[in-house]
Structures are given as structure tokens and as C-alpha cells.
Amino acid sequence: MYPLVYAAQVVNPDVPKNAAGQCLPGSLSPEKTKGKIVMCLRGQGTRIGKGEEVKRAGGSGFILGNNPANGAEIQDDTHVLPATDVNSDNAIKILEYINSAKNPMGYITPARTKIHYKPTPFMASFSSRGPSTISPGILKPDITAPGLNILAAWSEASSPTKKASDHRVVQYNLDSGTSMSCPHVAAAAALIKSIHPHWSSAAIRSALMTSATMTNNKGRLITDALGNPADPFQFGSGHFRPTMAADPGLVYDASYTDYLLFLCGSRLDTMDPSFKCPKNPPSPNNLNYPSLSIPKLNGIVTVERTVTNVGGPKSVYFASVKPPLGFSVKVSPPILVFNKVGEKKKFTITVEATSESASTMGKDEYAFGWYTWTDGIHHVRSPMAVSLA
């Protein structure tokens, strides 16, 4: 057992109050810190750097507590001294104990593997968020995949903390970020390409997106790190399911020319000098994308989509819609009949604001919905985001 203190109790006198609990470089007093477990809060500075400061000041251990903004999201780090991370609820409990106990004490046990049954997946606070500022007519992000505390191969030329003072060598390390979810999706795309070698990248993207799930392992909607329901600007089409993506039923395909026409409609007509834009290029909304975003809707908007049958040779798909709150959505035709694999069918989506949306939605506020094609086996689901002008 070691004495347990909050960082603000062992800081140097000149540390500002708003940084007292942050364990920033040079902030802790060695005379007050030596031999103690120090509780630091996330916020300013780096997670690894906070542990380095506790070690520099002679601390025996380190607790990194989430602030409310980080909620239940725990990022495992390769700390430089015995340490543990706790969520915001537990951080509050530890602080209450430190402030109420006469001689607060604590200990940190060696790490062990534990199977967590808490709701998973959930959206990490560092995940990319929509809407797209470059092209708001395309709903971004596309999809989400595992990116928090991913065990991966690690170069032995770099220490686990990537700090010059850290001389440890490891072959594997835990890391977090969108750069960790990217290889999950890239590998899934490669697997789908091996199964369907003639599919385009657009078809593979479509298969991954339309087969994704919006629910966690508890059967409820995916949440953010605070436990609030997430939306398509956080998870796109949902959490990817590679096995489902191998047999999506329908795909939204797009060619190189389709993307050039999209750029023409976006007034970016110099990307390929060999391609001449038509006088009246199609609306960017008509890019054959597996999702739909309509920013600043004014009146009624109708967009066109084309689906390609990659399922059974004789298939009948029925449309269903969950419109964004305050909008009406109509899919026409509502039934698509396919006689062979590879056959293409066009349909339109008409979106119109209702009187309810004008009274409930603020400026630049988006509402979300879904439209789905199903044949009883496949559920080809696409998210949609709409805002008012």
C-alpha cells in the first residue's frame, strides 16, 4: 500500500490552479510526491507525459483519470511506471476518497487479461466527425471500425512510448486512433477483392457500407464515449461487418467518369485536363454513393441512384424508409425486380421538408434517417443526413 494523493495536493507553489491536477512537466514537487501514487486528470498535456512527470518527481505509481468529456473511453498506454487508467465515474470516486480519508492509501496490481461485457463497439472521442467541410453533399464518414486499444506489431527500432528517454524494446504494442481502424477496413476490402476480383473499389466500398451495423453487442444503438446515441456523422453507415460485406445483395457502383462528373458539378473541373465537363453537369448529389447528404435543403430535392444486383439471379427488393425527423422521403419505384446477376436498376429519392422541420430545426442542424432495400435475405441500408437552408 502506498500513500494516495491528487496531483493538485503535491504541485509546486507557482503552478496555476487550472493546471494543478494535470501533472504537466515540472509541475510536481519531488518533496511532496516521493513514494506516493499520484492521481492525474486528462485534459492538458499528453497521457504518457503525465506519467513521466510523476516518475521524475519520485512517485511510486500513477492513476490517469478521465474527465467527463472522455467518459468511459479508456486508452491503454505503455506507461513508464506502474499505472492504471480509470473512467470519469471512477475518477470522481477516487477523488472523493482522497478528499474524505484521513490517510488515503492505494495499490496497483499487475495487469491481467479480462473479458469485458460492457456495450461494444462505441465511438471513441477521437473519431473523425462529419459533416464534410470539403464536400457537404457527401455524407462522411463512410464507416467505423475497431480503433481503440488495438494490439499490433511494433517496430523494435522505436520504444513503446516513442520517447527518447524510453529504451524498452517490444515487438507488439497497444495503439489507438483512426490510423488503427484504417487497416481493419483496408484488410476487409482486400478480402472482398479476393472473393470478387472484378468488383470496382466503389462496389467494395458500397458492400462494406450497406452491410454495416448500427447496434452494439447489447442489441442497442451504438453510443459515443459518454453513452449517448451516436449518429451517422460519427459512425457513417455503422460498424463494419466483413462477413456480411462479402454478400451484400446490391451494390452502388461508380466509374472514374462518374467521379469526374461529380467534380464538374462541384466546380472542380481541372482535375483531369483530358476530360471536358458538360455545360450542365449533374448535381453532386447524384454521384452513385451508398449514402445521401443534402445540406441546406430548400423546397424539394430528387436524387437518382443505381444499384447492381450481385446476389441471386432472380431477386425482388422492396424499399423501406425511416425519414429524418421533419422530412418526408419517397423512393420510386418502391420495388425492384432483377432477372440476372449484374443487372442494374435505377431509382429516385425525393426529400421534402415538412412544416415540423421548420419549427424544430436550427441553422446548420442535421436530421438523420435511412433507406433500405431488402429481399428477405439481404438488407442494403444507406444513411441519410439533411439540413435546412
C-alpha positions as CSV (number, residue, x, y, z in Angstrom):
1,M,0.0,0.0,0.0
2,Y,1.2,3.5,-0.9
3,P,0.0,7.0,0.1
4,L,-2.5,8.2,-2.5
5,V,-2.7,11.8,-3.4
6,Y,-4.3,14.1,-6.0
7,A,-1.8,15.9,-8.2
8,A,-3.1,19.3,-7.0
9,Q,-2.0,18.4,-3.5
10,V,1.6,17.9,-4.4
11,V,2.3,20.6,-7.0
12,N,4.9,23.3,-6.8
13,P,3.6,26.7,-5.4
14,D,3.8,28.5,-8.8
15,V,1.6,26.1,-10.7
16,P,-1.7,27.8,-11.9
17,K,-4.9,26.4,-10.4
18,N,-6.3,25.4,-13.7
19,A,-3.3,23.2,-14.3
20,A,-2.8,21.9,-10.8
21,G,-4.3,18.4,-11.4
22,Q,-2.8,17.9,-14.9
23,C,0.8,16.6,-14.0
24,L,2.4,18.9,-16.6
25,P,6.2,18.8,-17.0
26,G,7.9,20.4,-13.9
27,S,4.6,20.9,-12.0
28,L,5.1,18.3,-9.2
29,S,7.1,18.8,-6.1
30,P,9.6,15.9,-5.5
31,E,9.5,16.5,-1.7
32,K,5.7,16.1,-1.7
33,T,5.5,13.4,-4.4
34,K,8.2,10.9,-3.5
35,G,6.9,7.4,-2.7
36,K,3.2,8.2,-3.4
37,I,0.7,7.1,-6.0
38,V,-0.4,10.3,-7.8
39,M,-3.9,10.8,-9.4
40,C,-3.7,13.0,-12.5
41,L,-6.5,14.1,-14.8
42,R,-6.7,14.1,-18.5
43,G,-7.0,17.4,-20.3
44,Q,-3.8,19.3,-20.9
45,G,-0.6,17.6,-21.9
46,T,-0.1,14.0,-23.0
47,R,-1.1,10.8,-21.2
48,I,2.4,9.4,-21.3
49,G,3.9,12.8,-20.3
50,K,1.9,12.9,-17.2
51,G,3.4,9.6,-16.0
52,E,6.8,10.8,-16.9
53,E,6.3,13.8,-14.6
54,V,5.1,11.6,-11.7
55,K,8.2,9.4,-12.2
56,R,10.5,12.5,-12.4
57,A,9.1,13.7,-9.1
58,G,9.7,10.3,-7.4
59,G,6.2,8.9,-7.4
60,S,5.7,5.2,-7.0
61,G,2.6,4.9,-9.2
62,F,0.2,6.9,-11.4
63,I,-3.5,7.0,-11.9
64,L,-4.8,8.7,-15.0
65,G,-8.4,9.8,-14.6
66,N,-10.8,10.6,-17.4
67,N,-12.5,14.0,-17.4
68,P,-16.3,14.0,-18.1
69,A,-15.6,14.7,-21.8
70,N,-13.8,11.4,-22.2
71,G,-16.4,9.4,-20.3
72,A,-15.9,5.7,-20.3
73,E,-13.2,5.7,-23.0
74,I,-10.0,4.2,-21.8
75,Q,-6.9,4.3,-23.9
76,D,-4.3,1.8,-22.7
77,D,-0.8,3.3,-22.8
78,T,2.7,1.8,-22.2
79,H,3.4,3.9,-19.2
80,V,6.9,4.5,-17.8
81,L,5.9,3.5,-14.2
82,P,3.2,1.3,-12.6
83,A,0.0,3.0,-13.8
84,T,-3.7,2.5,-14.5
85,D,-6.4,4.5,-16.4
86,V,-9.9,4.9,-15.0
87,N,-13.1,6.3,-16.5
88,S,-14.6,9.6,-15.4
89,D,-17.1,8.0,-12.9
90,N,-14.3,6.1,-11.1
91,A,-12.0,9.1,-11.2
92,I,-14.7,11.1,-9.3
93,K,-14.9,8.3,-6.7
94,I,-11.2,8.2,-6.2
95,L,-11.0,12.0,-5.8
96,E,-13.9,11.8,-3.2
97,Y,-11.9,9.1,-1.3
98,I,-8.7,11.1,-1.4
99,N,-10.6,14.2,-0.1
100,S,-12.5,12.4,2.6
101,A,-10.0,9.9,4.0
102,K,-7.5,10.9,6.7
103,N,-4.7,8.8,5.2
104,P,-5.8,7.7,1.8
105,M,-3.9,4.6,0.6
106,G,-3.8,2.6,-2.6
107,Y,-2.1,-0.1,-4.7
108,I,-1.8,-1.0,-8.3
109,T,-1.9,-4.7,-9.2
110,P,-0.1,-6.3,-12.2
111,A,-2.2,-6.3,-15.4
112,R,-4.2,-9.3,-16.4
113,T,-6.5,-10.2,-19.3
114,K,-10.2,-9.6,-18.7
115,I,-13.1,-10.1,-20.9
116,H,-15.4,-7.1,-20.9
117,Y,-19.1,-7.4,-21.5
118,K,-19.8,-3.7,-21.5
119,P,-21.6,-2.4,-24.6
120,T,-19.2,-2.5,-27.6
121,P,-18.5,-1.1,-30.0
122,F,-18.8,2.6,-29.1
123,M,-17.5,5.7,-30.7
124,A,-14.2,6.9,-29.4
125,S,-13.8,10.7,-28.7
126,F,-11.0,10.9,-31.2
127,S,-13.1,9.5,-34.1
128,S,-13.5,11.7,-37.2
129,R,-16.8,13.6,-37.3
130,G,-19.0,14.9,-40.1
131,P,-20.2,16.8,-41.9
132,S,-17.6,17.0,-44.6
133,T,-16.4,20.6,-44.9
134,I,-14.9,20.0,-48.3
135,S,-17.9,18.3,-49.9
136,P,-21.0,18.5,-47.7
137,G,-23.0,16.8,-50.4
138,I,-21.3,13.5,-49.5
139,L,-22.1,12.0,-46.1
140,K,-18.9,11.4,-44.2
141,P,-17.5,9.4,-42.5
142,D,-18.3,6.3,-44.5
143,I,-18.0,3.7,-41.8
144,T,-16.4,2.9,-38.5
145,A,-14.1,0.0,-37.4
146,P,-12.0,-1.0,-34.3
147,G,-9.5,1.7,-33.5
148,L,-9.3,1.8,-29.7
149,N,-6.5,-0.2,-27.8
150,I,-5.5,-2.3,-30.9
151,L,-2.7,-4.8,-30.3
152,A,-0.5,-4.6,-33.3
153,A,3.1,-5.3,-34.5
154,W,5.6,-2.7,-33.4
155,S,9.0,-1.7,-34.8
156,E,11.8,-2.6,-32.4
157,A,13.6,0.5,-33.7
158,S,11.1,2.6,-31.7
159,S,10.3,2.4,-28.0
160,P,6.7,1.7,-27.0
161,T,6.2,5.3,-25.9
162,K,8.2,6.8,-28.8
163,K,10.1,8.8,-26.2
164,A,13.9,9.3,-26.5
165,S,14.2,8.5,-22.8
166,D,12.4,5.2,-23.1
167,H,14.9,2.4,-24.1
168,R,12.4,-0.5,-23.9
169,V,12.1,-2.8,-26.9
170,V,8.8,-4.5,-27.8
171,Q,7.5,-6.5,-30.8
172,Y,3.9,-5.7,-30.1
173,N,2.1,-2.6,-28.6
174,L,-1.3,-1.2,-28.0
175,D,-2.2,1.8,-30.0
176,S,-5.4,3.9,-30.7
177,G,-6.6,6.2,-33.4
178,T,-8.3,6.3,-36.8
179,S,-4.9,5.1,-38.2
180,M,-5.6,1.8,-36.4
181,S,-9.2,1.4,-37.7
182,C,-8.0,2.1,-41.3
183,P,-6.0,-1.1,-41.7
184,H,-9.1,-3.1,-40.4
185,V,-11.2,-1.7,-43.3
186,A,-8.3,-2.0,-45.8
187,A,-7.9,-5.7,-44.9
188,A,-11.6,-6.2,-45.3
189,A,-11.6,-4.5,-48.7
190,A,-8.7,-6.8,-49.7
191,L,-10.6,-9.9,-48.6
192,I,-13.7,-8.8,-50.6
193,K,-11.5,-8.1,-53.6
194,S,-10.1,-11.7,-53.4
195,I,-13.7,-13.1,-53.3
196,H,-14.9,-10.7,-56.1
197,P,-11.8,-9.9,-58.2
198,H,-13.8,-8.0,-60.8
199,W,-15.5,-5.6,-58.4
200,S,-14.5,-1.9,-58.5
201,S,-13.3,0.0,-55.5
202,A,-16.7,1.8,-55.4
203,A,-18.5,-1.6,-55.3
204,I,-16.3,-2.8,-52.4
205,R,-16.9,0.5,-50.6
206,S,-20.7,0.0,-51.1
207,A,-20.6,-3.6,-49.9
208,L,-18.8,-2.5,-46.7
209,M,-21.1,0.4,-46.0
210,T,-24.6,-1.1,-46.8
211,S,-23.9,-4.2,-44.7
212,A,-22.6,-2.4,-41.6
213,T,-24.5,-2.5,-38.3
214,M,-25.7,0.3,-36.1
215,T,-26.1,-1.8,-32.9
216,N,-23.7,-2.9,-30.2
217,N,-23.4,-6.3,-28.6
218,K,-26.3,-5.5,-26.3
219,G,-28.6,-5.0,-29.3
220,R,-28.9,-1.3,-28.7
221,L,-27.8,1.7,-30.9
222,I,-24.1,2.4,-30.9
223,T,-23.2,5.2,-28.5
224,D,-20.5,7.7,-28.1
225,A,-17.9,7.6,-25.2
226,L,-20.4,9.3,-22.9
227,G,-23.1,6.7,-23.5
228,N,-25.3,9.0,-25.8
229,P,-26.7,7.5,-29.0
230,A,-24.3,8.1,-31.9
231,D,-25.4,9.2,-35.4
232,P,-24.1,8.9,-39.0
233,F,-21.8,11.9,-38.5
234,Q,-20.0,9.7,-36.0
235,F,-20.2,6.2,-37.4
236,G,-21.3,6.8,-41.1
237,S,-23.1,3.7,-42.2
238,G,-22.2,1.9,-38.9
239,H,-19.7,-0.6,-37.7
240,F,-18.3,-2.8,-40.5
241,R,-19.1,-6.5,-40.8
242,P,-16.7,-8.1,-43.3
243,T,-18.5,-11.4,-43.5
244,M,-21.8,-9.6,-44.4
245,A,-20.0,-7.4,-46.9
246,A,-18.9,-10.5,-48.9
247,D,-22.5,-11.0,-49.9
248,P,-24.3,-7.5,-49.9
249,G,-27.0,-8.4,-52.4
250,L,-26.9,-5.0,-54.2
251,V,-24.0,-2.5,-54.7
252,Y,-23.9,1.1,-55.7
253,D,-21.1,1.2,-58.3
254,A,-19.4,4.2,-59.8
255,S,-16.9,4.7,-62.5
256,Y,-14.0,7.1,-63.0
257,T,-16.2,9.1,-65.3
258,D,-18.9,9.3,-62.6
259,Y,-16.4,10.9,-60.3
260,L,-15.2,13.3,-62.9
261,L,-18.8,14.4,-63.4
262,F,-19.2,14.8,-59.7
263,L,-16.1,17.1,-59.7
264,C,-17.6,19.0,-62.6
265,G,-20.8,19.5,-60.6
266,S,-18.7,20.6,-57.6
267,R,-16.9,23.2,-59.9
268,L,-13.6,21.3,-59.7
269,D,-13.2,20.9,-63.4
270,T,-9.4,20.9,-63.7
271,M,-8.6,17.6,-62.1
272,D,-8.2,15.8,-65.4
273,P,-7.3,18.0,-68.3
274,S,-8.2,15.3,-70.8
275,F,-11.9,15.3,-69.6
276,K,-14.2,18.1,-70.7
277,C,-17.0,18.9,-68.4
278,P,-20.5,19.2,-69.9
279,K,-22.3,22.5,-70.0
280,N,-24.8,21.3,-67.4
281,P,-23.1,18.7,-65.2
282,P,-25.2,16.6,-62.9
283,S,-25.7,17.7,-59.3
284,P,-23.0,16.4,-56.9
285,N,-25.9,14.7,-55.0
286,N,-26.3,12.3,-58.0
287,L,-23.0,10.6,-57.5
288,N,-23.9,7.0,-57.1
289,Y,-22.9,6.9,-53.5
290,P,-24.2,4.4,-50.9
291,S,-25.4,7.2,-48.6
292,L,-27.1,10.6,-49.1
293,S,-26.4,14.0,-47.7
294,I,-28.5,17.1,-48.6
295,P,-27.2,20.2,-46.9
296,K,-29.3,23.4,-46.9
297,L,-32.4,21.8,-48.4
298,N,-34.7,24.4,-49.9
299,G,-38.0,23.0,-51.2
300,I,-37.9,19.6,-52.7
301,V,-34.8,17.7,-53.9
302,T,-34.8,14.5,-56.0
303,V,-31.7,12.4,-56.5
304,E,-31.0,9.4,-58.6
305,R,-29.3,6.2,-57.7
306,T,-28.4,2.9,-59.5
307,V,-28.0,-0.4,-57.8
308,T,-26.4,-3.5,-59.3
309,N,-27.6,-7.0,-58.4
310,V,-24.7,-9.1,-57.1
311,G,-27.0,-11.6,-55.2
312,G,-29.4,-14.2,-56.6
313,P,-30.2,-14.3,-60.4
314,K,-33.9,-13.7,-59.7
315,S,-34.4,-11.3,-56.9
316,V,-37.1,-8.9,-55.8
317,Y,-36.2,-6.0,-53.5
318,F,-38.6,-3.8,-51.5
319,A,-37.8,-0.3,-50.3
320,S,-38.3,0.9,-46.7
321,V,-37.6,4.3,-45.3
322,K,-37.0,5.8,-41.9
323,P,-37.1,9.5,-42.8
324,P,-35.2,12.2,-40.9
325,L,-37.4,13.9,-38.3
326,G,-39.2,16.7,-40.0
327,F,-38.8,15.5,-43.6
328,S,-40.7,13.3,-46.0
329,V,-38.8,10.8,-48.1
330,K,-40.2,8.9,-51.1
331,V,-38.4,6.1,-53.0
332,S,-39.6,5.5,-56.6
333,P,-40.1,2.8,-57.7
334,P,-40.6,1.1,-54.3
335,I,-40.0,-2.4,-55.8
336,L,-37.0,-3.5,-57.9
337,V,-37.1,-6.8,-59.9
338,F,-33.9,-8.4,-61.1
339,N,-33.7,-11.3,-63.5
340,K,-30.0,-11.9,-63.6
341,V,-26.8,-11.2,-61.7
342,G,-25.1,-7.9,-62.9
343,E,-28.4,-6.3,-63.9
344,K,-28.8,-2.6,-62.9
345,K,-31.8,-0.7,-61.8
346,K,-32.4,3.0,-61.3
347,F,-34.5,4.6,-58.6
348,T,-35.0,8.1,-57.2
349,I,-35.2,9.5,-53.7
350,T,-37.3,12.6,-53.2
351,V,-36.8,14.6,-50.0
352,E,-39.1,17.4,-48.8
353,A,-39.2,19.4,-45.6
354,T,-42.4,19.3,-43.6
355,S,-43.9,22.1,-41.5
356,E,-42.5,20.4,-38.4
357,S,-38.9,20.7,-39.5
358,A,-39.1,24.5,-39.9
359,S,-40.2,24.9,-36.3
360,T,-37.9,22.4,-34.7
361,M,-34.5,22.6,-36.5
362,G,-31.9,25.2,-36.0
363,K,-29.5,26.6,-38.6
364,D,-26.9,24.1,-39.8
365,E,-28.6,21.4,-37.7
366,Y,-28.9,18.0,-39.4
367,A,-31.6,15.3,-39.1
368,F,-30.7,11.7,-39.9
369,G,-32.6,8.8,-41.5
370,W,-32.2,5.6,-43.5
371,Y,-33.5,4.0,-46.7
372,T,-33.1,0.2,-47.2
373,W,-33.6,-2.4,-49.9
374,T,-34.4,-5.9,-48.8
375,D,-35.2,-9.2,-50.5
376,G,-35.7,-11.0,-47.2
377,I,-32.1,-12.2,-47.1
378,H,-30.1,-9.0,-47.8
379,H,-30.6,-5.7,-46.1
380,V,-29.0,-3.0,-48.2
381,R,-29.1,0.0,-45.8
382,S,-28.0,3.6,-46.6
383,P,-27.8,6.5,-44.1
384,M,-29.0,10.0,-45.0
385,A,-28.4,13.4,-43.5
386,V,-30.5,16.5,-44.3
387,S,-30.3,20.1,-43.1
388,L,-32.5,23.2,-43.9
389,A,-31.3,26.2,-45.9
